Amino acid sequence: MNFFRCLLLVMLISSVSHSSAERVNSSEAELVEDSGVVIGEQDQIDGGFSSLDGMLHWAIGHSDPATLKEAAQDTQKMSMDELQRRQLELKELVEKLKMPSDAQVMQIAIDDLNNSSLSLEDRHRALHELLILVEPIDNANDLSKSGGLRVVARQLNHSDAQVRKLAAWVLGKASQNNPFVQEQVLEFGALPTLIKMVNSSSAEEAVKALFAVSALIRNSIAGQDMFYAAHGYIMLQDVMSNESLDIKLRRKAVFLVGDLAECQLQNTEKAELPIFNDRLFLKSVVDLIVVLDLDLQEKALEAIKTLLQLKSLEPLILRDFCGLEGALKRMKLQLEGLMADENKRDYAVDVESLRGEVELIFRQNLGHL
């Protein structure tokens, strides 16, 4: 682009209203349509523009024709030194119009979190930004490599419950289906802290902490070993058996039990853990199938179905101590009542099918004794 066009661009953009500029920078995917000029994703990079030509087209489309003519005339009268000075101004303007990359935004957020004098509001904002940015696996890996997740893990010990909740949420999001990040976060020693956080008086903090625990140990043998060593199964037992806790927390707990049992099934070379024959632990799972919440009941049935496939599980414990046989019968009556409700019928039918499957497997196991 020659000097004339550069300078014209500077003068044009300076004449464009602030509100128009905000419209363009508000979204990378947004299309700006005005004066017959369309600027879309193909003309923008990182929220800015891919070229000076793209910016020039945008400026023309947002300028008054009279302003265009006046700018052109003024530009032709300028000296070479003035043109060069304006070109430098243009370069600075282009940099200002470009949005920072994900990596830059994450680094800014981490720098903020490292600032001990940062206000609570800004600390919340920084964690919210990271929560969005760690969703893509590449971003999560980059944040881990840069040491950013270690900084987030330190927020788990913050005095503010909202900060702790958001930090747990970020760690959970980053760790989901990501062995590299799982390994890194486990090395930070965050797991025992998260397990303790599940006992928080704040339901939201407890739910996000359990979410993070699940994300960290899912399909991770090392993570599960740490979980058992930290007596995480006792935490699960306490959550499942406490009727006063948030129902979402109890759902997550029993879902994790099923997930751990499934992992045990898939890793046949690994010795089966004694907790799967712990009477109190198993009873806390069985008792959930008569709680009047279809989602919770379904998750409990799925967990029991998987547990019944473990070779070390003693069916007599489920029958004599846990009362599984009676619980399944009571659940059947509950579901028959729900089937009379038109709004719940389909779901109840599906759960009844699962209940019948669990009952059949249980009877088969008893018959083998």
GUFI-543057 format. One record per residue: residue number from 1; residue in one letter; x, z, y of N, C-alpha, C in turn. Coordinates in steps of 0.2 Angstrom, whole numbers, always signed. Example, Ala and Ser with C-alpha at 12.3 -4.5 7.8 and 13.67 -1.06 7.14 Angstrom:
// GUFI-543057
1	a	+66	+39	-28	+62	+39	-22	+66	+39	-16
2	s	+64	+35	-11	+68	+36	-5	+64	+39	+0
// end
This chain:
// GUFI-543057
1	m	+4	+0	-6	+0	+0	+0	+4	+0	+6
2	n	+3	-4	+11	+7	-5	+17	+6	+1	+22
3	f	+10	+1	+27	+9	+6	+32	+2	+6	+35
4	f	+0	+0	+37	-6	-1	+40	-12	+2	+37
5	r	-12	+0	+30	-17	+3	+26	-17	+11	+25
6	c	-11	+13	+25	-10	+20	+24	-12	+24	+30
7	l	-11	+21	+36	-13	+25	+42	-20	+24	+43
8	l	-23	+18	+41	-30	+17	+41	-34	+23	+37
9	l	-31	+24	+31	-34	+29	+27	-34	+36	+30
10	v	-28	+38	+33	-28	+44	+36	-33	+45	+41
11	m	-34	+40	+45	-39	+41	+51	-46	+40	+48
12	l	-47	+36	+43	-54	+36	+40	-56	+43	+37
13	i	-51	+45	+33	-53	+52	+29	-54	+57	+34
14	s	-50	+57	+40	-51	+62	+45	-58	+62	+48
15	s	-61	+56	+48	-67	+55	+51	-73	+56	+46
16	v	-72	+57	+40	-77	+58	+35	-79	+65	+35
17	s	-85	+67	+34	-88	+73	+35	-85	+78	+30
18	h	-85	+84	+31	-82	+89	+26	-87	+90	+20
19	s	-93	+89	+21	-98	+89	+16	-97	+84	+11
20	s	-95	+78	+13	-94	+72	+9	-88	+73	+4
21	a	-83	+76	+7	-77	+78	+3	-79	+82	-2
22	e	-83	+87	-1	-85	+92	-6	-88	+89	-11
23	r	-93	+84	-10	-96	+81	-15	-92	+77	-20
24	v	-86	+74	-17	-82	+71	-22	-78	+75	-26
25	n	-76	+81	-23	-71	+86	-27	-75	+90	-31
26	s	-82	+90	-31	-86	+95	-35	-86	+94	-42
27	s	-85	+88	-44	-85	+87	-51	-81	+80	-53
28	e	-77	+81	-58	-73	+75	-60	-77	+69	-62
29	a	-83	+71	-65	-87	+66	-68	-92	+63	-64
30	e	-93	+66	-58	-98	+64	-53	-97	+57	-50
31	l	-102	+53	-49	-102	+47	-46	-104	+47	-39
32	v	-100	+45	-34	-102	+45	-27	-105	+38	-25
33	e	-111	+37	-23	-114	+31	-22	-116	+31	-14
34	d	-113	+27	-10	-114	+27	-3	-112	+20	+0
35	s	-115	+17	+4	-113	+11	+7	-111	+6	+2
36	g	-114	+6	-4	-112	+0	-8	-106	+2	-12
37	v	-102	+7	-11	-96	+9	-14	-97	+14	-19
38	v	-94	+13	-25	-95	+18	-31	-88	+20	-33
39	i	-87	+27	-33	-81	+30	-35	-83	+34	-41
40	g	-80	+33	-46	-81	+37	-53	-75	+39	-56
41	e	-75	+41	-62	-70	+44	-66	-64	+39	-66
42	q	-65	+33	-66	-59	+28	-66	-55	+28	-60
43	d	-58	+31	-54	-54	+32	-48	-51	+38	-47
44	q	-52	+43	-51	-50	+50	-50	-46	+53	-55
45	i	-41	+57	-53	-36	+60	-58	-36	+68	-56
46	d	-38	+72	-61	-37	+79	-60	-42	+81	-54
47	g	-48	+78	-53	-52	+79	-48	-50	+76	-41
48	g	-45	+72	-41	-43	+68	-35	-44	+61	-36
49	f	-39	+57	-34	-39	+50	-35	-33	+47	-38
50	s	-35	+42	-42	-29	+39	-46	-24	+35	-42
51	s	-27	+33	-36	-22	+29	-32	-25	+29	-25
52	l	-20	+27	-20	-22	+27	-13	-27	+22	-12
53	d	-27	+16	-16	-33	+11	-15	-40	+15	-17
54	g	-40	+19	-22	-46	+22	-24	-48	+26	-18
55	m	-44	+30	-15	-45	+34	-9	-48	+30	-3
56	l	-44	+24	-2	-46	+20	+3	-53	+17	+3
57	h	-55	+15	-4	-62	+13	-5	-67	+18	-3
58	w	-65	+24	-6	-70	+30	-4	-71	+31	+3
59	a	-65	+31	+7	-65	+32	+14	-69	+27	+17
60	i	-68	+21	+16	-72	+15	+19	-80	+16	+17
61	g	-81	+18	+11	-88	+19	+10	-92	+25	+13
62	h	-88	+30	+16	-90	+35	+19	-89	+35	+27
63	s	-87	+30	+30	-86	+29	+37	-91	+25	+40
64	d	-91	+26	+47	-96	+22	+51	-92	+16	+53
65	p	-95	+10	+52	-92	+4	+54	-89	+4	+61
66	a	-91	+7	+66	-88	+7	+72	-82	+11	+72
67	t	-82	+16	+68	-76	+20	+67	-70	+16	+64
68	l	-72	+12	+59	-68	+8	+55	-64	+3	+60
69	k	-68	+0	+64	-65	-5	+69	-60	-2	+74
70	e	-62	+4	+76	-58	+8	+81	-52	+10	+78
71	a	-52	+13	+72	-46	+15	+68	-41	+9	+67
72	a	-44	+3	+65	-39	-2	+64	-36	-4	+71
73	q	-39	-4	+76	-36	-6	+82	-31	-1	+85
74	d	-32	+5	+84	-28	+10	+86	-21	+10	+82
75	t	-22	+8	+75	-16	+8	+71	-12	+2	+73
76	q	-14	-3	+75	-10	-9	+76	-6	-8	+82
77	k	-8	-3	+87	-4	-1	+93	+2	+4	+91
78	m	+2	+7	+85	+7	+12	+84	+14	+9	+83
79	s	+19	+14	+84	+26	+12	+83	+27	+13	+75
80	m	+33	+11	+73	+35	+12	+66	+36	+19	+65
81	d	+39	+23	+70	+40	+30	+69	+34	+34	+68
82	e	+29	+32	+72	+22	+35	+72	+19	+33	+65
83	l	+20	+27	+63	+17	+25	+56	+20	+29	+50
84	q	+27	+30	+51	+30	+34	+46	+28	+42	+46
85	r	+27	+44	+52	+24	+51	+52	+17	+52	+49
86	r	+13	+47	+51	+6	+47	+48	+6	+46	+40
87	q	+11	+42	+38	+12	+41	+31	+13	+48	+27
88	l	+18	+52	+30	+19	+59	+28	+13	+63	+28
89	e	+9	+62	+33	+3	+66	+33	-2	+64	+27
90	l	-2	+58	+26	-6	+55	+21	-4	+58	+14
91	k	+3	+58	+13	+5	+61	+7	+3	+68	+6
92	e	+3	+72	+11	+1	+79	+11	-7	+79	+9
93	l	-10	+75	+13	-18	+75	+12	-19	+73	+4
94	v	-16	+68	+1	-17	+66	-6	-16	+72	-10
95	e	-11	+76	-9	-9	+82	-13	-15	+87	-12
96	k	-18	+88	-6	-23	+93	-5	-29	+91	-9
97	l	-30	+84	-9	-37	+82	-12	-37	+82	-20
98	k	-31	+83	-23	-30	+83	-30	-32	+90	-33
99	m	-36	+91	-38	-37	+97	-41	-32	+99	-45
100	p	-30	+105	-46	-25	+107	-51	-27	+106	-58
101	s	-22	+105	-62	-23	+104	-69	-25	+111	-73
102	d	-28	+110	-79	-30	+116	-83	-24	+121	-83
103	a	-18	+118	-85	-12	+122	-85	-11	+126	-79
104	q	-11	+123	-73	-10	+126	-67	-15	+132	-65
105	v	-21	+130	-67	-27	+135	-66	-26	+141	-70
106	m	-24	+140	-77	-23	+146	-81	-17	+150	-79
107	q	-12	+147	-76	-6	+150	-74	-8	+154	-68
108	i	-12	+152	-63	-14	+155	-57	-18	+162	-60
109	a	-22	+161	-65	-26	+166	-67	-22	+172	-70
110	i	-17	+170	-74	-12	+174	-77	-8	+178	-72
111	d	-6	+174	-67	-2	+178	-61	-7	+183	-58
112	d	-13	+181	-57	-18	+186	-54	-18	+192	-58
113	l	-19	+191	-65	-20	+197	-69	-13	+201	-69
114	n	-8	+198	-68	-1	+202	-68	-1	+206	-61
115	n	-5	+205	-56	-5	+208	-50	-9	+214	-50
116	s	-5	+220	-50	-8	+227	-51	-13	+228	-45
117	s	-12	+225	-39	-16	+227	-33	-22	+222	-33
118	l	-23	+218	-38	-29	+213	-38	-36	+217	-38
119	s	-40	+215	-34	-47	+218	-34	-50	+217	-41
120	l	-55	+221	-42	-59	+220	-49	-63	+214	-49
121	e	-66	+212	-43	-69	+206	-43	-65	+200	-44
122	d	-59	+200	-42	-54	+194	-43	-52	+194	-50
123	r	-51	+200	-53	-49	+201	-60	-54	+198	-65
124	h	-60	+200	-63	-66	+197	-67	-66	+189	-66
125	r	-65	+187	-60	-65	+179	-59	-59	+176	-63
126	a	-53	+179	-63	-48	+176	-67	-49	+176	-74
127	l	-52	+181	-77	-54	+181	-84	-60	+176	-86
128	h	-64	+175	-81	-70	+170	-82	-67	+163	-82
129	e	-62	+162	-78	-59	+155	-78	-55	+154	-85
130	l	-52	+159	-87	-48	+158	-94	-53	+157	-99
131	l	-59	+161	-99	-64	+160	-104	-66	+153	-105
132	i	-67	+150	-100	-69	+142	-100	-63	+138	-102
133	l	-57	+140	-100	-52	+135	-101	-49	+136	-108
134	v	-49	+141	-111	-46	+142	-118	-51	+139	-123
135	e	-56	+136	-122	-61	+133	-127	-57	+127	-130
136	p	-54	+122	-127	-50	+117	-130	-44	+120	-134
137	i	-43	+118	-140	-37	+121	-144	-30	+120	-140
138	d	-30	+115	-137	-23	+113	-134	-22	+118	-128
139	n	-27	+120	-124	-26	+124	-119	-25	+131	-122
140	a	-28	+133	-127	-27	+140	-130	-20	+140	-133
141	n	-17	+135	-136	-10	+135	-138	-5	+135	-132
142	d	-7	+132	-127	-2	+132	-121	-2	+139	-118
143	l	-8	+142	-117	-8	+149	-114	-5	+154	-119
144	s	-5	+153	-125	-1	+157	-130	+6	+156	-129
145	k	+8	+150	-129	+15	+148	-128	+19	+151	-122
146	s	+15	+151	-117	+17	+153	-110	+17	+161	-109
147	g	+14	+164	-114	+14	+171	-114	+8	+174	-111
148	g	+3	+169	-109	-3	+171	-105	-8	+176	-109
149	l	-8	+174	-116	-13	+178	-120	-10	+186	-121
150	r	-4	+187	-120	-1	+193	-120	-3	+197	-114
151	v	-4	+194	-109	-6	+197	-102	-14	+199	-103
152	v	-17	+194	-106	-24	+195	-107	-25	+201	-112
153	a	-21	+202	-117	-22	+207	-122	-21	+214	-118
154	r	-16	+214	-113	-15	+220	-110	-22	+223	-106
155	q	-26	+218	-105	-32	+220	-101	-37	+224	-105
156	l	-36	+224	-112	-40	+228	-116	-40	+235	-115
157	n	-34	+237	-112	-34	+244	-110	-36	+246	-103
158	h	-39	+241	-99	-41	+242	-93	-46	+248	-92
159	s	-47	+251	-87	-52	+256	-86	-59	+253	-85
160	d	-59	+247	-83	-66	+244	-81	-69	+241	-88
161	a	-75	+242	-90	-78	+240	-96	-79	+232	-95
162	q	-80	+230	-90	-81	+223	-89	-75	+219	-90
163	v	-69	+221	-88	-63	+218	-89	-61	+218	-96
164	r	-62	+224	-99	-61	+224	-107	-65	+219	-111
165	k	-71	+219	-109	-76	+214	-112	-74	+207	-111
166	l	-72	+205	-105	-70	+198	-104	-63	+197	-108
167	a	-59	+202	-108	-52	+201	-111	-53	+200	-119
168	a	-58	+204	-122	-59	+203	-129	-62	+196	-130
169	w	-67	+194	-126	-70	+188	-126	-65	+182	-126
170	v	-61	+182	-121	-55	+177	-121	-51	+176	-127
171	l	-49	+182	-129	-45	+182	-135	-49	+180	-141
172	g	-55	+181	-142	-59	+179	-147	-60	+171	-147
173	k	-62	+169	-141	-62	+161	-140	-56	+158	-142
174	a	-50	+160	-139	-44	+157	-141	-42	+157	-148
175	s	-44	+162	-152	-42	+163	-159	-46	+159	-164
176	q	-52	+157	-162	-57	+154	-166	-54	+148	-169
177	n	-54	+148	-176	-51	+142	-180	-45	+140	-177
178	n	-40	+144	-175	-34	+143	-172	-29	+147	-175
179	p	-26	+146	-181	-21	+150	-184	-15	+152	-180
180	f	-13	+147	-176	-7	+148	-171	-8	+154	-167
181	v	-14	+154	-163	-16	+159	-159	-17	+165	-162
182	q	-21	+165	-168	-22	+171	-172	-16	+175	-173
183	e	-11	+171	-176	-4	+174	-177	-1	+178	-171
184	q	-1	+174	-165	+2	+177	-159	-2	+183	-157
185	v	-9	+183	-157	-12	+189	-154	-12	+195	-159
186	l	-11	+193	-166	-10	+199	-170	-3	+202	-169
187	e	+2	+198	-167	+8	+201	-166	+8	+205	-160
188	f	+4	+204	-155	+3	+209	-149	+0	+215	-151
189	g	-2	+216	-157	-5	+223	-159	-12	+224	-156
190	a	-16	+218	-154	-22	+219	-151	-28	+221	-156
191	l	-27	+220	-162	-32	+221	-167	-35	+228	-168
192	p	-30	+233	-168	-33	+240	-169	-36	+242	-162
193	t	-34	+239	-157	-38	+241	-150	-45	+238	-150
194	l	-45	+232	-153	-52	+229	-153	-56	+232	-158
195	i	-54	+235	-163	-58	+238	-168	-61	+245	-165
196	k	-57	+248	-161	-59	+254	-158	-64	+253	-152
197	m	-63	+247	-149	-68	+245	-144	-75	+244	-147
198	v	-76	+242	-153	-82	+241	-156	-86	+247	-155
199	n	-83	+253	-155	-87	+259	-154	-89	+261	-147
200	s	-88	+256	-142	-89	+257	-135	-96	+259	-134
201	s	-98	+263	-129	-104	+264	-127	-108	+259	-124
202	s	-104	+254	-122	-106	+248	-119	-108	+243	-124
203	a	-114	+241	-125	-116	+236	-130	-112	+229	-130
204	e	-112	+227	-123	-109	+220	-122	-101	+221	-124
205	e	-98	+226	-122	-91	+227	-124	-90	+227	-132
206	a	-94	+231	-135	-94	+231	-142	-95	+225	-146
207	v	-100	+221	-143	-102	+214	-146	-96	+210	-146
208	k	-93	+209	-140	-87	+205	-139	-81	+207	-142
209	a	-80	+213	-143	-74	+216	-147	-75	+214	-154
210	l	-81	+215	-157	-82	+213	-164	-81	+205	-165
211	f	-84	+202	-160	-83	+194	-160	-75	+193	-160
212	a	-71	+196	-156	-64	+195	-156	-61	+197	-163
213	v	-63	+202	-166	-60	+205	-172	-62	+199	-178
214	s	-68	+197	-178	-70	+192	-183	-66	+185	-182
215	a	-65	+183	-176	-61	+177	-174	-54	+178	-176
216	l	-51	+184	-176	-44	+185	-177	-43	+185	-185
217	i	-47	+188	-189	-46	+189	-196	-49	+184	-200
218	r	-53	+179	-197	-57	+174	-202	-51	+169	-204
219	n	-51	+169	-211	-47	+164	-215	-39	+166	-213
220	s	-38	+172	-211	-31	+174	-210	-30	+180	-215
221	i	-26	+179	-220	-24	+185	-225	-20	+190	-221
222	a	-16	+188	-217	-12	+193	-213	-16	+197	-209
223	g	-21	+194	-205	-26	+197	-201	-30	+202	-205
224	q	-32	+200	-211	-37	+204	-215	-33	+210	-217
225	d	-27	+209	-219	-23	+215	-221	-22	+220	-216
226	m	-21	+218	-210	-20	+222	-204	-27	+226	-203
227	f	-33	+222	-204	-39	+225	-203	-41	+230	-208
228	y	-39	+230	-214	-40	+235	-219	-35	+241	-218
229	a	-29	+239	-216	-24	+245	-214	-27	+249	-208
230	a	-30	+246	-204	-33	+249	-198	-40	+252	-199
231	h	-42	+252	-205	-48	+255	-208	-54	+252	-204
232	g	-53	+245	-203	-59	+241	-200	-65	+241	-204
233	y	-65	+242	-210	-71	+242	-215	-75	+248	-213
234	i	-72	+254	-211	-76	+260	-210	-80	+258	-203
235	m	-76	+255	-199	-80	+253	-192	-86	+249	-194
236	l	-85	+244	-199	-91	+240	-201	-96	+244	-204
237	q	-94	+248	-208	-99	+253	-212	-103	+257	-206
238	d	-100	+260	-202	-103	+264	-196	-108	+259	-192
239	v	-106	+253	-191	-110	+249	-187	-117	+247	-191
240	m	-116	+245	-197	-121	+243	-201	-126	+249	-202
241	s	-124	+255	-203	-128	+260	-205	-131	+264	-199
242	n	-129	+262	-193	-132	+265	-187	-138	+262	-184
243	e	-144	+264	-185	-150	+261	-183	-151	+261	-175
244	s	-147	+265	-171	-148	+265	-164	-143	+259	-160
245	l	-139	+256	-164	-135	+251	-161	-138	+245	-160
246	d	-136	+241	-155	-138	+234	-153	-139	+230	-160
247	i	-144	+227	-161	-146	+223	-167	-141	+217	-167
248	k	-138	+214	-162	-133	+209	-162	-127	+211	-165
249	l	-125	+217	-163	-119	+220	-166	-119	+221	-174
250	r	-125	+223	-176	-126	+224	-183	-126	+218	-187
251	r	-129	+212	-184	-129	+206	-187	-122	+203	-187
252	k	-118	+204	-182	-111	+202	-182	-107	+206	-188
253	a	-108	+212	-189	-105	+216	-193	-106	+214	-201
254	v	-113	+213	-202	-114	+211	-209	-112	+203	-210
255	f	-112	+199	-205	-110	+193	-206	-102	+193	-208
256	l	-98	+197	-204	-91	+198	-206	-90	+200	-213
257	v	-94	+205	-215	-94	+207	-222	-94	+201	-227
258	g	-99	+197	-226	-100	+191	-230	-94	+186	-230
259	d	-91	+186	-224	-86	+181	-223	-79	+184	-226
260	l	-78	+190	-226	-73	+193	-230	-73	+193	-237
261	a	-80	+193	-240	-81	+193	-247	-80	+185	-249
262	e	-82	+181	-245	-80	+174	-246	-73	+172	-246
263	c	-69	+175	-242	-62	+174	-242	-59	+177	-248
264	q	-62	+182	-250	-59	+185	-256	-60	+181	-262
265	l	-66	+177	-262	-68	+173	-268	-63	+167	-268
266	q	-61	+164	-262	-57	+158	-261	-50	+160	-263
267	n	-48	+166	-262	-41	+168	-263	-40	+172	-270
268	t	-41	+168	-275	-42	+172	-282	-35	+175	-284
269	e	-29	+173	-281	-23	+176	-283	-22	+183	-280
270	k	-26	+184	-275	-26	+190	-271	-30	+196	-274
271	a	-27	+201	-276	-31	+207	-279	-37	+209	-275
272	e	-43	+210	-278	-49	+211	-275	-48	+218	-272
273	l	-51	+219	-266	-50	+225	-262	-55	+231	-265
274	p	-53	+237	-265	-57	+242	-267	-64	+243	-263
275	i	-63	+241	-257	-69	+242	-253	-76	+239	-255
276	f	-75	+233	-259	-80	+230	-262	-84	+234	-267
277	n	-81	+239	-269	-84	+244	-274	-85	+250	-271
278	d	-84	+251	-265	-86	+257	-261	-93	+258	-261
279	r	-96	+264	-263	-103	+265	-264	-106	+265	-257
280	l	-103	+269	-252	-106	+270	-246	-106	+263	-242
281	f	-101	+260	-243	-100	+253	-239	-105	+248	-242
282	l	-106	+248	-248	-111	+243	-251	-118	+245	-249
283	k	-119	+252	-249	-126	+254	-247	-128	+252	-240
284	s	-123	+252	-236	-124	+251	-229	-126	+243	-228
285	v	-124	+239	-233	-126	+232	-233	-133	+231	-235
286	v	-134	+234	-241	-140	+234	-245	-146	+236	-240
287	d	-145	+242	-237	-150	+245	-232	-153	+240	-227
288	l	-149	+235	-225	-150	+230	-220	-156	+225	-222
289	i	-157	+224	-228	-162	+219	-230	-169	+222	-229
290	v	-170	+228	-228	-177	+230	-226	-178	+232	-219
291	v	-173	+230	-215	-174	+231	-208	-178	+225	-205
292	l	-183	+227	-201	-187	+222	-199	-184	+217	-194
293	d	-180	+213	-196	-177	+208	-192	-175	+202	-196
294	l	-178	+197	-196	-177	+191	-201	-170	+189	-201
295	d	-167	+188	-195	-160	+186	-194	-155	+191	-198
296	l	-156	+197	-196	-152	+202	-199	-153	+202	-207
297	q	-159	+202	-209	-160	+202	-216	-157	+196	-220
298	e	-158	+190	-217	-155	+184	-220	-147	+185	-220
299	k	-144	+187	-215	-137	+188	-215	-135	+193	-221
300	a	-139	+199	-221	-137	+204	-226	-138	+201	-233
301	l	-143	+197	-234	-144	+193	-241	-138	+189	-243
302	e	-136	+185	-238	-130	+180	-239	-124	+184	-241
303	a	-123	+190	-237	-117	+194	-239	-118	+197	-246
304	i	-124	+199	-248	-125	+202	-255	-124	+197	-260
305	k	-126	+191	-258	-125	+185	-263	-118	+184	-265
306	t	-114	+184	-259	-107	+183	-260	-104	+188	-264
307	l	-105	+195	-262	-103	+200	-265	-104	+200	-273
308	l	-110	+198	-275	-112	+198	-282	-107	+193	-286
309	q	-104	+189	-283	-100	+184	-286	-92	+187	-287
310	l	-91	+193	-284	-84	+196	-285	-84	+199	-292
311	k	-78	+197	-296	-78	+200	-302	-77	+208	-303
312	s	-75	+211	-298	-74	+218	-298	-80	+222	-296
313	l	-85	+218	-293	-91	+222	-291	-95	+225	-297
314	e	-97	+231	-297	-100	+235	-302	-108	+234	-300
315	p	-112	+230	-304	-119	+229	-302	-123	+236	-303
316	l	-120	+241	-307	-124	+247	-308	-124	+251	-301
317	i	-118	+250	-297	-118	+254	-291	-123	+251	-286
318	l	-124	+244	-286	-129	+242	-282	-136	+244	-284
319	r	-137	+245	-291	-144	+247	-293	-145	+254	-293
320	d	-140	+258	-295	-142	+265	-296	-140	+269	-289
321	f	-135	+267	-286	-133	+271	-279	-136	+267	-273
322	c	-136	+261	-273	-138	+257	-267	-145	+255	-267
323	g	-148	+256	-273	-156	+254	-273	-157	+247	-272
324	l	-153	+242	-274	-154	+235	-272	-161	+233	-275
325	e	-162	+235	-281	-168	+232	-285	-175	+234	-281
326	g	-175	+240	-279	-181	+242	-275	-181	+239	-268
327	a	-175	+238	-265	-175	+235	-258	-177	+228	-258
328	l	-175	+224	-264	-177	+217	-264	-185	+217	-265
329	k	-188	+222	-269	-195	+222	-270	-199	+223	-263
330	r	-196	+228	-259	-199	+230	-253	-199	+224	-248
331	m	-193	+221	-248	-192	+215	-244	-197	+209	-246
332	k	-198	+208	-252	-203	+203	-254	-210	+204	-251
333	l	-212	+211	-251	-219	+212	-248	-219	+211	-240
334	q	-213	+213	-237	-212	+211	-230	-213	+204	-228
335	l	-210	+200	-232	-210	+193	-231	-216	+190	-232
336	e	-220	+192	-237	-227	+190	-239	-231	+191	-233
337	g	-230	+197	-229	-234	+198	-223	-232	+193	-218
338	l	-226	+192	-217	-224	+187	-212	-226	+180	-213
339	m	-227	+178	-219	-229	+172	-221	-236	+170	-218
340	a	-240	+176	-217	-247	+175	-214	-246	+173	-207
341	d	-241	+174	-204	-240	+173	-196	-237	+166	-196
342	e	-241	+161	-193	-240	+154	-192	-233	+153	-189
343	n	-231	+157	-184	-225	+156	-180	-219	+158	-184
344	k	-220	+163	-189	-214	+165	-193	-214	+162	-200
345	r	-219	+159	-202	-220	+157	-209	-214	+153	-212
346	d	-212	+148	-208	-207	+143	-211	-200	+147	-212
347	y	-198	+151	-207	-192	+155	-208	-193	+160	-213
348	a	-199	+164	-214	-200	+169	-219	-199	+165	-226
349	v	-202	+159	-227	-202	+156	-233	-194	+154	-235
350	d	-190	+152	-230	-183	+151	-231	-180	+158	-234
351	v	-181	+163	-230	-178	+169	-232	-180	+172	-239
352	e	-187	+171	-240	-189	+173	-247	-186	+169	-252
353	s	-184	+162	-251	-181	+158	-256	-174	+161	-257
354	l	-170	+163	-252	-164	+166	-253	-164	+173	-256
355	r	-169	+177	-254	-170	+184	-258	-171	+183	-265
356	g	-175	+178	-267	-176	+176	-274	-170	+174	-278
357	e	-166	+171	-274	-159	+169	-277	-155	+175	-278
358	v	-155	+179	-273	-151	+185	-274	-153	+189	-280
359	e	-160	+190	-280	-163	+194	-286	-161	+191	-293
360	l	-161	+185	-293	-159	+181	-300	-152	+183	-302
361	i	-148	+182	-297	-140	+183	-298	-139	+190	-300
362	f	-143	+195	-297	-142	+202	-298	-144	+204	-305
363	r	-150	+201	-307	-152	+202	-314	-148	+199	-319
364	q	-145	+193	-318	-140	+190	-322	-134	+195	-323
365	n	-132	+198	-318	-126	+202	-318	-127	+208	-322
366	l	-133	+211	-321	-135	+217	-325	-136	+215	-332
367	g	-138	+209	-334	-139	+207	-341	-133	+206	-345
368	h	-127	+205	-341	-121	+204	-344	-117	+211	-346
369	l	-120	+216	-344	-117	+223	-345	-118	+225	-353
// end
